[in-house]
Amino acid sequence: MESHKVYVDVTAEFTKDGRLIPKSFVWKDGQVYEIQKVTDIRRAASLKAGGVGLRYTCIVDGCKSHLYYEDNNLWFMEER
């Protein structure tokens, strides 16, 4: 099953030490999802959908999700 990118609107904050932390995102159906916790931030490629950037491993509704911040300043998630 092939995945593709879903570009999403993200609400994020910059911490006083300069880190960019996402707080919520809007899925393509308009539903807003709160990010309960960011457990990891690293530069990585999306092997499922393609693209490279910062990969945020997030807990959303109790499930692990990956949110990517590309070098072109766009946010995306993978959809199967």
N, C-alpha and C positions, 0 to 999 in steps of 0.2 A: 504494500500500500504506500503510495507516494504522498509525501507531505508538501505543503507549500506555505509561504509566508502570509501571515495576516498582520497587516500594519494596524497598530492600535494607538489611541490617544492615551497618554500616561500623565498622571499627576505625580510629581517628584519633588524632592527638596534637596538643596545643597546643605551639607553640614558645615559647621564652622571650620572643619579641617579640609574642606573642599571636595568631599565625596558626594556623588550623585546617588540618591537612594529613592527608588520608585515606591509610591504609597498606594496607588490604585491604577487600574486601567479600564478602558471601555472596549468591550468586545464588539465584533462587527454587528451584532444585533441590538446594540445600544445599552446592553446590561453593564453596569459598573461593578467591578470586582475589587474589593479591598485586599491588599497584600498584608497578611498578618505578620510575616517575618521574611527577611532576606537572609538566607543561610550561607550563601557563597557568591562572590563576585570574582570573575576571572575573564581574561581575554580568551575567546574560544570561537570556533566555527559551528554553525548549525549543520550537522551532518545530514539531517533529515530534509531541510528546506533550502540549504545554501545560505551564504552570507557569513560575515565575520564581524565581530565587535565585542562589546562587553556582554557576557552572559550572566544574568542575575538568576540564581536559583531561589525561587520564592515559594512560600507556603500560602496557598489561596484556598479558602474553604477546606482546610485540613489536608490538601493534596499538594504534592510538589509539582511546580511548573517552571519552565524556563522562559525568561523574558530577555530579549536581545536589544542592545542599544548599538546600532550600526555606526560606522565611521561617518556616514552622511547625516547623522543626527536624527535618524528615524528609529522608532521602536517597533519591533515585531515579535510575534509568537508563531509557533509551528501549529499547523492544523493538518490532521490526517484526513 
